[in-house]
Amino acid sequence: KKDCMDLEVELDTHFGMAHTRWATHGEPSALNSHPHRSDKNNEFVVIHNGIITNYKELKKYLNSKGYEFESETDTEVIPKLIKYVYDNREREDLSFSTLVERVIQQLVRSPLLIGVRSKYELSAEHIPIQYNTGELCSPLSDSITLQYGKAVEYYFASDASAIIEHTNKVIYLEDDDIAAVVGGKLSLHRLNRLAGEVPVRAIQTLQMELQEIMKGNFEAFMQKEIFEQPESVFNTMRGRICFDTNKVILGGLKDHLKEIKRCRRLIMIGCGTSFHAAVATRQALEELTELPVMVELASDFLDRNTPVFRDDVCFYISQSGETADTLMALRYCKDRGALTVGVTNTVGSSISRDTDCGVHINAGPEIGVASTKAYTSQFVALIMFGLMMSEDRISLQTRRLEIINGLRILPELIKKVLTLDKNIKSIADELYEQRSLLVMGRGFNYATCLEGALKIKEIPYMHSEGILAGELKHGPLALIDKHMPVIMIIMRDACYTKCQNALQQVTARSGRPIILCCQDDPEMSRNAYKTIELPQTVDCLQGILSVIPLQLLSFHLAVLRGYDVSLPLQPTLS
């Protein structure tokens, strides 16, 4: 905790470990915070990013061997297990990498752990490191010192944006890699090496700039990223859509386009916000590809052991490219022979490396816990995929042109929506003391309801539910009265009349709906408690404009309710 530390003190040390813990096992407390130790002598010290699903069995075993635990976390079993394996070694010259290898083999689902032993007599093996020039070098520290003319420093992090302030030279570790720094030298070792495998890890140069991960004049990263959406959406399209010829080229997919066109169905898999991006574009993709499109939550997809076939094409949507359930679903489908496509915002991520092909959404670093600009960029990237698939369909050319023209002006329309921030803040002033909030819509705007409700849950910690307006009379209508805040999304599209019927049902029960509607819609103004008027665009793109007011609303609600938007109480990954 900050109040327990003197942040001005300069420490004279060559080694540091730090960890921002989002509580999964055990409450947020000093006792449960990382690093964790093997014993009171701190012989082995560990910080860990991830979840160990078999920690109870390991903890029970270690308890039976006399080990006492100080915290409630799953992570503490790691240093205790390392200590146990080391103390019971069969030979004195046990290498550090072998020790770590033996321990990792006992852990189920442990993405990243960083540890140190307090004495340095253990040895380590290594595999070659490759610079951008193609030259193989080893050991790494000598190579870097020669190349850059300065002493080497090593940073281990779960995300490149955490270290961009210090270096832009990175090595992405693969699954089963073990990295060790001993005596100032880095070595990499493979946990499982296949016959004939010659592992090489390339040093890559990050293109990220430090200013991209600074807040600037904004109160929080989330607010900054909401206001970056005109640029992030433009960057997603840049170089991929030629508005003069109406051609769409996604370079990462073009070599597999024929194979994708021969498939029998598309399966889109994601978690949280990424799942909502799939829901938002499903109808447009069904129309443009003329293929059945399944949309799946990764965890449920795995729980059901969903049948997957060789002529399926599976999309894995993830901002980070490291979402655990989505990554497991990717491996599940690869084992069954499906073509795999990644849609990520992180170059070098596990999903981008492990898929057959993919699309980088190019939204820029997303530091905020709640995904905002990545959602709209995922939305646009998936629409562009549909446009590329339908290029040779004569019957769809009018529709394609309509969507492409909508994409052309989309960044400017987003800027217009962002000017409504003060209006949305005034609505938040009325709502922030409420306990619950319902968001309703249908058709292309149903995904906006789900995404808006998710944002209101995860940032201001306010109960919210996204409801399909067509299901209103099948239960949710019972919740409506004059005290229940309701947001309705009613745009001039194919569902306009049906949404008006839902509005009448809400007002008949004394509901006071806040309506997101198109500009110059007097019918909505007459029936609404308040309106947020948005520019009108193509129906399948309207969800990009309608989600932004809900992103802003969730931000303002969180501030008014006294929460730090940048430091959530619980983690969110998508």
Backbone torsions as a table, in degrees:
resi	resn	phi	psi	omega
1	LYS	NA	146.7	-176.2
2	LYS	-62.0	-38.0	-176.6
3	ASP	-72.6	-6.8	178.2
4	CYS	-99.9	-0.4	-172.1
5	MET	-127.7	147.0	170.5
6	ASP	-96.8	100.7	-173.8
7	LEU	-76.9	-6.3	-179.5
8	GLU	-90.5	-12.8	-176.6
9	VAL	-71.5	133.2	174.1
10	GLU	-96.4	125.7	-176.9
11	LEU	-97.3	135.5	178.7
12	ASP	-92.5	82.7	-178.3
13	THR	-148.2	157.8	179.8
14	HIS	-101.7	3.4	-173.6
15	PHE	-143.8	136.2	177.6
16	GLY	-142.4	146.6	176.1
17	MET	-129.6	133.3	178.8
18	ALA	-141.3	154.5	-175.8
19	HIS	-156.0	129.9	172.6
20	THR	-97.9	107.6	-171.6
21	ARG	-92.9	125.9	167.9
22	TRP	-103.6	116.3	-167.7
23	ALA	-64.3	126.0	169.4
24	THR	-118.6	-48.0	177.4
25	HIS	-114.8	110.6	-177.5
26	GLY	92.2	145.0	-176.7
27	GLU	-68.7	160.5	174.9
28	PRO	-65.7	114.4	-178.8
29	SER	-159.5	164.0	177.9
30	ALA	-62.3	-36.4	-178.5
31	LEU	-64.8	-36.3	-176.9
32	ASN	-90.4	-5.5	-177.8
33	SER	-74.5	157.4	-179.9
34	HIS	-88.4	157.3	4.1
35	PRO	-79.5	162.0	174.4
36	HIS	-111.5	153.5	-171.9
37	ARG	-122.3	159.8	-178.7
38	SER	-80.3	-30.8	-177.9
39	ASP	-163.3	-179.0	-177.9
40	LYS	-68.4	-16.6	177.2
41	ASN	-87.1	-1.2	179.2
42	ASN	56.2	39.6	-177.0
43	GLU	-64.4	-40.9	174.2
44	PHE	-125.7	132.4	-178.0
45	VAL	-128.2	136.5	-171.8
46	VAL	-137.1	138.9	160.4
47	ILE	-117.8	153.3	-166.4
48	HIS	-147.9	136.6	175.9
49	ASN	-118.5	111.6	-178.4
50	GLY	140.6	-170.3	-179.1
51	ILE	-128.8	135.5	175.2
52	ILE	-103.2	107.9	-172.8
53	THR	-75.7	-21.2	-179.6
54	ASN	-104.9	26.7	-175.4
55	TYR	-66.7	-30.1	-178.8
56	LYS	-63.5	-43.0	179.1
57	GLU	-64.6	-42.4	179.3
58	LEU	-65.4	-41.5	-178.8
59	LYS	-64.6	-41.0	178.5
60	LYS	-61.8	-41.8	-179.9
61	TYR	-65.2	-45.1	-178.0
62	LEU	-67.6	-35.5	174.8
63	ASN	-59.7	-39.0	-179.8
64	SER	-67.4	-20.3	178.3
65	LYS	-94.3	6.5	174.8
66	GLY	95.2	6.7	179.9
67	TYR	-82.2	134.2	179.3
68	GLU	-105.6	137.9	-177.1
69	PHE	-103.8	141.1	-176.3
70	GLU	-99.9	-18.6	-174.0
71	SER	-127.4	178.7	176.9
72	GLU	-99.7	5.5	-170.5
73	THR	-82.8	160.3	172.1
74	ASP	-76.7	-27.7	-175.1
75	THR	-62.6	-33.0	-173.6
76	GLU	-62.7	-20.0	178.0
77	VAL	-66.4	-23.5	-175.9
78	ILE	-66.8	-57.3	179.9
79	PRO	-62.9	-33.9	178.5
80	LYS	-65.9	-40.1	179.7
81	LEU	-69.5	-38.4	176.1
82	ILE	-60.1	-45.7	179.5
83	LYS	-60.7	-42.8	-179.7
84	TYR	-63.0	-47.1	-179.0
85	VAL	-64.2	-41.3	-178.5
86	TYR	-66.7	-43.4	-178.8
87	ASP	-67.9	-23.0	-178.6
88	ASN	-107.9	24.9	-179.5
89	ARG	-67.4	150.0	-178.5
90	GLU	-89.0	-16.0	178.1
91	ARG	-137.4	151.6	-175.6
92	GLU	-72.5	-28.1	-174.0
93	ASP	-92.7	31.3	177.9
94	LEU	-60.6	123.1	-178.3
95	SER	-77.0	155.5	-178.8
96	PHE	-62.2	-42.4	-178.9
97	SER	-65.6	-36.8	177.4
98	THR	-66.7	-39.6	177.4
99	LEU	-60.4	-49.3	-180.0
100	VAL	-63.9	-40.0	179.3
101	GLU	-58.2	-45.2	-178.5
102	ARG	-63.7	-37.8	-179.6
103	VAL	-71.1	-45.1	-178.0
104	ILE	-60.8	-34.2	179.8
105	GLN	-64.2	-17.8	178.4
106	GLN	-92.1	-9.5	-175.7
107	LEU	-97.1	135.8	176.3
108	VAL	-103.8	120.4	179.2
109	ARG	61.4	82.1	176.6
110	SER	-137.2	86.9	-169.6
111	PRO	-60.5	-47.8	-174.6
112	LEU	-146.3	126.8	171.3
113	LEU	-136.2	143.2	-178.9
114	ILE	-125.2	128.2	-176.4
115	GLY	-140.4	166.7	177.4
116	VAL	-144.1	145.2	171.9
117	ARG	-104.5	140.1	-170.7
118	SER	-73.3	-15.4	174.9
119	LYS	-119.5	155.5	-165.3
120	TYR	-117.0	27.6	-177.8
121	GLU	-85.5	-4.5	-179.7
122	LEU	-76.6	144.3	179.9
123	SER	-96.9	172.5	-178.8
124	ALA	-146.7	151.2	174.6
125	GLU	-99.4	173.9	179.2
126	HIS	-152.4	160.1	171.9
127	ILE	-119.6	158.5	-173.0
128	PRO	-65.7	151.9	174.9
129	ILE	-111.9	138.3	-177.2
130	GLN	-114.1	126.6	174.2
131	TYR	-81.2	169.5	-179.6
132	ASN	-60.7	-22.7	179.3
133	THR	-74.0	-12.2	-178.2
134	GLY	94.1	-5.0	-178.8
135	GLU	-75.5	133.4	176.8
136	LEU	-88.3	131.9	-177.3
137	CYS	-135.7	146.7	176.2
138	SER	-172.3	138.5	-1.9
139	PRO	-72.8	160.5	-168.3
140	LEU	-68.1	-42.0	-173.6
141	SER	-60.9	-43.0	179.0
142	ASP	-61.7	-39.8	-177.1
143	SER	-65.3	-44.8	-177.7
144	ILE	-68.8	-39.8	179.3
145	THR	-59.6	-42.1	178.7
146	LEU	-67.6	-40.4	-173.7
147	GLN	-73.9	-42.1	-173.3
148	TYR	-106.1	-5.6	174.6
149	GLY	69.1	27.0	177.9
150	LYS	-148.9	163.6	-179.9
151	ALA	-63.9	147.3	-175.8
152	VAL	-86.8	144.8	172.1
153	GLU	-127.0	146.7	179.7
154	TYR	-120.3	134.8	174.2
155	TYR	-123.4	128.2	174.2
156	PHE	-107.8	127.6	-178.0
157	ALA	-149.5	155.7	178.2
158	SER	-85.2	-9.0	179.4
159	ASP	-147.0	136.1	-176.6
160	ALA	-62.6	-31.4	-177.7
161	SER	-63.6	-20.1	-179.3
162	ALA	-72.2	-20.2	-174.0
163	ILE	-120.3	3.5	-175.6
164	ILE	-62.6	-24.4	177.8
165	GLU	-65.6	-24.1	-173.5
166	HIS	-107.5	-30.1	-178.3
167	THR	-160.6	152.3	172.4
168	ASN	-114.4	10.9	177.2
169	LYS	-101.2	118.4	-174.9
170	VAL	-132.4	153.9	169.5
171	ILE	-119.7	123.4	176.2
172	TYR	-88.0	121.8	179.2
173	LEU	-80.6	144.8	176.5
174	GLU	-92.9	167.0	171.9
175	ASP	-56.5	138.2	178.7
176	ASP	76.6	7.5	172.7
177	ASP	-80.2	140.4	171.6
178	ILE	-122.2	121.1	178.9
179	ALA	-107.0	136.3	-179.8
180	ALA	-136.1	138.7	172.6
181	VAL	-112.7	117.1	-179.3
182	VAL	-132.3	126.5	179.1
183	GLY	59.4	32.9	179.4
184	GLY	79.4	8.2	-179.0
185	LYS	-120.1	134.8	178.8
186	LEU	-92.0	135.4	172.8
187	SER	-135.1	146.4	178.1
188	LEU	-114.5	139.9	-177.3
189	HIS	-135.6	141.2	179.6
190	ARG	-91.5	131.8	176.4
191	LEU	-68.0	-45.3	178.1
192	ASN	-129.5	112.3	179.6
193	ARG	-105.9	124.3	179.3
194	LEU	-75.4	155.9	178.8
195	ALA	-60.1	128.7	178.5
196	GLY	83.2	-4.3	-178.4
197	GLU	-74.9	132.3	175.8
198	VAL	-120.6	88.8	-173.6
199	PRO	-72.3	134.4	175.4
200	VAL	-135.3	134.6	177.6
201	ARG	-113.7	125.1	-176.8
202	ALA	-88.8	138.5	170.1
203	ILE	-79.7	122.6	-177.5
204	GLN	-111.7	153.4	178.9
205	THR	-102.9	121.1	179.5
206	LEU	-71.2	138.8	175.9
207	GLN	-90.9	-6.5	-178.2
208	MET	-65.0	141.4	176.0
209	GLU	-105.2	149.8	-177.2
210	LEU	-59.6	-38.5	-177.8
211	GLN	-64.0	-21.0	179.3
212	GLU	-67.9	-23.8	-178.5
213	ILE	-110.6	19.6	174.1
214	MET	-104.2	150.6	-175.8
215	LYS	-75.7	-23.4	-177.2
216	GLY	65.7	-133.1	-177.0
217	ASN	-92.0	9.1	-176.8
218	PHE	-93.0	157.6	-179.2
219	GLU	-71.8	-31.2	-175.2
220	ALA	-152.3	159.3	178.1
221	PHE	-60.0	-38.2	-179.1
222	MET	-59.5	-45.9	179.4
223	GLN	-62.2	-43.6	178.7
224	LYS	-59.1	-44.1	-176.0
225	GLU	-71.7	-29.9	173.3
226	ILE	-62.8	-43.7	-177.4
227	PHE	-78.4	-10.7	175.3
228	GLU	-83.5	-4.1	-170.8
229	GLN	-64.0	-31.8	173.1
230	PRO	-57.6	-41.0	-179.6
231	GLU	-75.8	-41.1	-176.4
232	SER	-67.0	-38.8	177.1
233	VAL	-66.2	-41.1	177.1
234	PHE	-62.0	-41.9	-179.8
235	ASN	-65.6	-31.9	176.4
236	THR	-63.8	-35.7	-178.3
237	MET	-87.7	-21.9	-171.0
238	ARG	-58.6	128.2	178.9
239	GLY	76.8	-0.1	-177.0
240	ARG	-113.1	-26.0	176.9
241	ILE	-116.0	125.0	171.9
242	CYS	-98.9	105.6	-175.8
243	PHE	-72.6	-14.3	177.1
244	ASP	-78.3	-39.0	-177.3
245	THR	-105.7	-4.9	-178.2
246	ASN	61.4	30.4	176.7
247	LYS	-97.3	142.7	176.6
248	VAL	-122.2	124.5	-179.8
249	ILE	-128.5	115.5	171.4
250	LEU	-101.1	102.6	-172.0
251	GLY	-56.4	-34.2	-178.4
252	GLY	-71.3	-13.0	-177.3
253	LEU	-112.0	-15.1	-167.9
254	LYS	-61.8	-32.5	-179.8
255	ASP	-71.8	-17.1	-178.7
256	HIS	-112.2	8.6	-172.9
257	LEU	-62.5	-41.9	179.9
258	LYS	-61.4	-41.5	179.4
259	GLU	-65.8	-39.5	178.8
260	ILE	-64.3	-40.1	-178.6
261	LYS	-67.4	-21.5	179.4
262	ARG	-86.9	-5.3	-174.5
263	CYS	-70.7	164.8	-178.9
264	ARG	-100.0	-17.4	175.1
265	ARG	-162.9	159.3	174.8
266	LEU	-109.5	135.7	176.0
267	ILE	-120.3	120.7	179.2
268	MET	-108.4	125.4	-171.6
269	ILE	-124.4	133.3	178.5
270	GLY	-166.0	-178.6	177.5
271	CYS	-131.0	145.6	173.5
272	GLY	56.5	-127.6	-177.6
273	THR	-59.5	-38.0	179.5
274	SER	-64.5	-36.7	174.5
275	PHE	-62.6	-40.8	179.6
276	HIS	-65.6	-33.7	175.4
277	ALA	-62.3	-36.2	176.9
278	ALA	-68.1	-43.2	177.6
279	VAL	-61.2	-40.8	-176.6
280	ALA	-63.4	-31.0	-174.8
281	THR	-105.8	-2.6	-176.5
282	ARG	-56.7	-49.1	-175.8
283	GLN	-63.0	-42.0	179.1
284	ALA	-65.9	-39.1	179.6
285	LEU	-68.6	-38.2	176.1
286	GLU	-61.0	-39.1	-179.5
287	GLU	-70.2	-43.4	-173.8
288	LEU	-81.5	-31.9	-178.3
289	THR	-96.0	-18.6	-175.5
290	GLU	56.2	36.6	177.3
291	LEU	-123.0	151.8	171.5
292	PRO	-68.3	136.9	-178.4
293	VAL	-121.6	118.5	174.8
294	MET	-97.5	138.6	176.8
295	VAL	-118.3	125.1	-170.8
296	GLU	-130.2	136.5	164.8
297	LEU	-75.1	128.7	-171.7
298	ALA	-57.3	-42.5	-177.3
299	SER	-65.1	-42.2	179.6
300	ASP	-69.7	-37.5	177.9
301	PHE	-57.0	-41.5	179.7
302	LEU	-74.2	-39.9	-178.6
303	ASP	-61.3	-32.3	-175.9
304	ARG	-87.1	-6.6	-173.2
305	ASN	50.1	52.8	-172.7
306	THR	-57.9	132.5	176.3
307	PRO	-63.3	128.8	178.3
308	VAL	-131.4	140.5	-173.5
309	PHE	-124.2	167.2	-175.6
310	ARG	-65.5	-24.9	-180.0
311	ASP	-98.1	22.0	171.1
312	ASP	-94.7	151.2	170.3
313	VAL	-117.7	122.4	-174.4
314	CYS	-111.2	126.6	177.7
315	PHE	-101.0	135.6	179.4
316	TYR	-118.6	110.5	-172.3
317	ILE	-105.3	121.9	-177.4
318	SER	-160.1	125.5	177.4
319	GLN	-59.2	-50.2	-175.7
320	SER	-78.6	-26.5	-173.1
321	GLY	76.3	8.3	-177.5
322	GLU	-125.6	6.7	-177.6
323	THR	-57.1	121.2	-167.4
324	ALA	-60.3	-48.9	-177.3
325	ASP	-66.0	-38.7	178.5
326	THR	-65.2	-39.0	178.6
327	LEU	-66.0	-38.9	177.1
328	MET	-66.9	-37.1	176.8
329	ALA	-65.4	-35.6	176.5
330	LEU	-60.9	-47.1	-178.9
331	ARG	-66.7	-35.6	177.6
332	TYR	-60.0	-46.2	-177.3
333	CYS	-74.2	-34.5	177.7
334	LYS	-62.9	-38.7	179.1
335	ASP	-62.9	-21.8	-178.3
336	ARG	-102.4	8.2	170.2
337	GLY	86.5	7.6	179.8
338	ALA	-73.3	152.3	172.1
339	LEU	-76.6	131.8	-174.4
340	THR	-113.8	137.9	-177.3
341	VAL	-129.2	126.1	177.7
342	GLY	-97.2	140.4	172.9
343	VAL	-126.3	97.7	-172.0
344	THR	-133.1	169.8	178.1
345	ASN	-115.0	10.9	-173.5
346	THR	-131.9	110.6	177.2
347	VAL	-65.8	136.1	178.1
348	GLY	83.5	3.1	179.2
349	SER	-70.6	165.2	-177.4
350	SER	-60.4	-42.6	-179.2
351	ILE	-67.3	-40.9	179.9
352	SER	-67.3	-28.4	179.1
353	ARG	-81.0	-35.8	-170.2
354	ASP	-89.7	-14.7	179.5
355	THR	-81.9	160.1	178.9
356	ASP	-69.9	-34.0	179.8
357	CYS	-158.5	177.2	-177.8
358	GLY	-178.3	178.9	179.3
359	VAL	-128.0	125.7	172.3
360	HIS	-91.1	120.2	-172.6
361	ILE	-76.1	-16.5	170.9
362	ASN	58.3	40.0	179.7
363	ALA	-83.8	-10.0	-174.5
364	GLY	86.9	164.8	-176.6
365	PRO	-57.2	135.8	176.7
366	GLU	-114.4	103.5	-174.9
367	ILE	-89.3	-34.2	-179.6
368	GLY	-57.8	145.9	-178.1
369	VAL	-65.3	-41.7	179.3
370	ALA	-85.3	128.0	-179.8
371	SER	-73.9	127.7	-180.0
372	THR	-126.1	-69.8	-176.8
373	LYS	-69.9	-26.7	177.0
374	ALA	-65.9	-34.7	179.1
375	TYR	-61.5	-50.3	-177.3
376	THR	-68.2	-32.2	177.2
377	SER	-72.3	-38.1	173.9
378	GLN	-60.8	-43.1	177.9
379	PHE	-54.6	-52.7	-177.6
380	VAL	-64.8	-41.5	-178.9
381	ALA	-61.5	-41.3	-180.0
382	LEU	-69.8	-36.6	174.9
383	ILE	-63.3	-40.8	178.5
384	MET	-63.6	-36.2	175.5
385	PHE	-59.8	-44.8	177.8
386	GLY	-61.4	-39.0	178.7
387	LEU	-65.9	-38.8	178.6
388	MET	-66.6	-38.6	-179.7
389	MET	-67.7	-27.7	-173.7
390	SER	-100.2	10.3	-174.5
391	GLU	-59.7	-33.8	-176.6
392	ASP	-99.3	13.2	178.3
393	ARG	-95.2	105.6	-176.7
394	ILE	-60.2	-39.7	-176.5
395	SER	-66.6	-16.4	-176.3
396	LEU	-105.8	4.9	-173.4
397	GLN	-65.2	-38.7	178.8
398	THR	-63.3	-44.1	178.9
399	ARG	-65.2	-42.4	177.7
400	ARG	-57.5	-47.3	-177.9
401	LEU	-62.4	-39.8	178.3
402	GLU	-60.8	-44.7	-178.8
403	ILE	-69.1	-43.0	179.7
404	ILE	-61.7	-41.7	176.8
405	ASN	-64.7	-34.5	175.6
406	GLY	-65.3	-39.9	177.4
407	LEU	-66.0	-33.0	-178.4
408	ARG	-59.2	-42.8	-175.7
409	ILE	-97.9	1.5	-175.0
410	LEU	-57.2	-47.0	179.8
411	PRO	-57.4	-38.1	179.1
412	GLU	-68.6	-37.4	178.1
413	LEU	-67.2	-36.0	177.2
414	ILE	-63.0	-40.6	177.4
415	LYS	-59.0	-40.0	178.9
416	LYS	-64.8	-39.8	179.0
417	VAL	-63.7	-38.8	-178.2
418	LEU	-65.7	-21.5	176.9
419	THR	-70.3	-10.5	179.5
420	LEU	-84.7	8.0	-173.2
421	ASP	-56.4	-43.1	-178.8
422	LYS	-65.4	-38.9	177.2
423	ASN	-62.0	-42.4	-179.9
424	ILE	-68.3	-36.1	176.9
425	LYS	-61.6	-39.3	179.6
426	SER	-65.9	-33.9	176.2
427	ILE	-68.8	-39.8	177.3
428	ALA	-61.5	-35.3	178.0
429	ASP	-59.0	-31.4	179.8
430	GLU	-83.7	-26.0	-170.4
431	LEU	-99.7	-16.5	-164.5
432	TYR	-66.5	-20.3	179.1
433	GLU	-90.7	-1.4	179.2
434	GLN	-73.6	156.3	179.9
435	ARG	-92.9	-21.5	-174.0
436	SER	-149.8	160.5	-178.3
437	LEU	-153.5	131.1	177.9
438	LEU	-105.8	139.9	177.8
439	VAL	-123.7	123.5	-173.1
440	MET	-125.1	145.5	174.8
441	GLY	-177.5	179.6	177.5
442	ARG	-154.9	173.6	-179.0
443	GLY	67.6	-134.6	-178.8
444	PHE	-64.9	-17.2	-175.4
445	ASN	-98.3	1.9	178.3
446	TYR	-63.3	-42.0	179.4
447	ALA	-62.0	-34.2	176.9
448	THR	-62.1	-38.4	176.9
449	CYS	-62.0	-45.9	179.9
450	LEU	-63.1	-45.4	-177.4
451	GLU	-69.0	-42.4	178.2
452	GLY	-62.2	-43.0	178.6
453	ALA	-63.8	-38.5	178.1
454	LEU	-62.6	-44.3	179.5
455	LYS	-61.8	-40.4	-178.7
456	ILE	-69.3	-28.6	175.5
457	LYS	-74.6	-46.9	-166.8
458	GLU	-85.2	-17.8	-179.6
459	ILE	-104.8	-57.0	176.8
460	PRO	-86.5	2.9	178.7
461	TYR	54.4	48.8	-178.7
462	MET	-119.6	131.5	180.0
463	HIS	-61.6	133.1	179.2
464	SER	-149.8	150.0	-177.6
465	GLU	-138.3	130.1	173.7
466	GLY	-89.8	123.4	-172.3
467	ILE	-121.4	131.9	172.4
468	LEU	-71.9	120.4	-173.6
469	ALA	-58.9	-29.5	178.4
470	GLY	-67.6	-17.3	179.1
471	GLU	-97.7	5.5	-173.3
472	LEU	-56.5	-44.2	-176.0
473	LYS	-79.1	-3.1	-179.6
474	HIS	-99.1	28.2	175.9
475	GLY	142.4	-57.2	-174.3
476	PRO	-58.9	-24.6	-178.9
477	LEU	-60.1	-25.3	179.6
478	ALA	-63.8	-20.6	-179.2
479	LEU	-83.3	-13.3	-170.9
480	ILE	-81.0	126.3	168.0
481	ASP	-156.1	-173.9	-174.6
482	LYS	-69.4	-14.6	-178.3
483	HIS	-94.7	-14.1	-176.1
484	MET	-89.8	115.1	177.0
485	PRO	-67.2	134.4	-178.5
486	VAL	-131.8	129.9	170.6
487	ILE	-110.4	129.1	178.6
488	MET	-120.6	138.6	178.0
489	ILE	-107.7	110.0	-175.7
490	ILE	-129.4	101.2	-178.6
491	MET	-108.5	160.4	179.1
492	ARG	-78.8	83.3	177.9
493	ASP	-139.4	-165.0	-175.6
494	ALA	-63.3	-21.0	-178.0
495	CYS	-99.1	8.7	-173.7
496	TYR	-57.0	-50.6	-178.0
497	THR	-63.6	-41.2	179.4
498	LYS	-64.6	-37.5	178.4
499	CYS	-69.0	-33.4	175.2
500	GLN	-62.1	-38.9	176.9
501	ASN	-61.7	-42.1	177.4
502	ALA	-63.0	-38.6	178.3
503	LEU	-60.9	-42.1	179.4
504	GLN	-62.9	-37.1	178.3
505	GLN	-65.3	-36.9	179.5
506	VAL	-69.3	-47.8	-177.9
507	THR	-68.6	-29.3	178.4
508	ALA	-64.9	-20.8	179.1
509	ARG	-106.2	27.6	176.1
510	SER	66.6	17.4	176.1
511	GLY	-67.1	150.5	179.4
512	ARG	-120.1	80.7	-172.2
513	PRO	-74.1	138.7	167.1
514	ILE	-94.8	120.9	-170.0
515	ILE	-111.4	126.6	166.8
516	LEU	-88.0	116.9	-174.6
517	CYS	-140.9	174.2	177.5
518	CYS	-76.3	154.5	176.6
519	GLN	-61.0	148.1	176.4
520	ASP	59.5	52.2	175.5
521	ASP	-122.0	84.3	-174.6
522	PRO	-61.6	-28.1	179.9
523	GLU	-60.9	-41.0	179.6
524	MET	-70.2	-39.7	-178.6
525	SER	-62.0	-33.9	-179.0
526	ARG	-69.6	-33.7	-173.3
527	ASN	-100.2	-5.6	-173.7
528	ALA	-97.9	149.3	169.0
529	TYR	-70.4	-45.3	173.4
530	LYS	-144.4	156.7	175.4
531	THR	-126.6	149.1	168.5
532	ILE	-119.1	107.0	-173.3
533	GLU	-90.4	125.2	-175.5
534	LEU	-114.0	152.0	172.9
535	PRO	-61.9	146.3	178.7
536	GLN	-92.9	140.2	176.8
537	THR	-139.0	-169.6	178.3
538	VAL	-57.9	140.7	-173.9
539	ASP	-54.4	-40.4	-176.2
540	CYS	-76.4	-9.2	176.4
541	LEU	-105.6	-8.1	-175.2
542	GLN	-60.8	-29.5	-179.9
543	GLY	-62.1	-25.9	177.3
544	ILE	-67.9	-40.0	-180.0
545	LEU	-76.5	-36.6	-175.4
546	SER	-77.2	-19.6	-179.8
547	VAL	-79.8	-24.9	-175.0
548	ILE	-64.4	-43.8	175.2
549	PRO	-58.4	-33.8	179.3
550	LEU	-73.6	-33.8	173.2
551	GLN	-61.9	-46.3	179.4
552	LEU	-64.8	-40.5	179.5
553	LEU	-61.3	-43.8	-179.7
554	SER	-63.4	-37.7	178.2
555	PHE	-63.4	-50.0	-177.4
556	HIS	-66.7	-36.8	176.6
557	LEU	-61.1	-41.7	-179.4
558	ALA	-63.5	-44.0	179.7
559	VAL	-63.2	-45.4	-178.5
560	LEU	-66.7	-29.9	179.5
561	ARG	-85.7	0.8	172.8
562	GLY	86.7	18.4	179.8
563	TYR	-96.2	145.8	173.7
564	ASP	-82.7	111.1	-174.9
565	VAL	-61.2	-30.3	-176.8
566	SER	-86.2	-11.0	-178.5
567	LEU	-129.2	80.4	-177.4
568	PRO	-70.1	160.9	177.6
569	LEU	-76.6	-29.7	-178.9
570	GLN	-135.0	153.8	-175.9
571	PRO	-79.7	155.0	173.0
572	THR	-138.1	125.3	177.9
573	LEU	-123.4	133.4	176.9
574	SER	-153.9	NA	NA
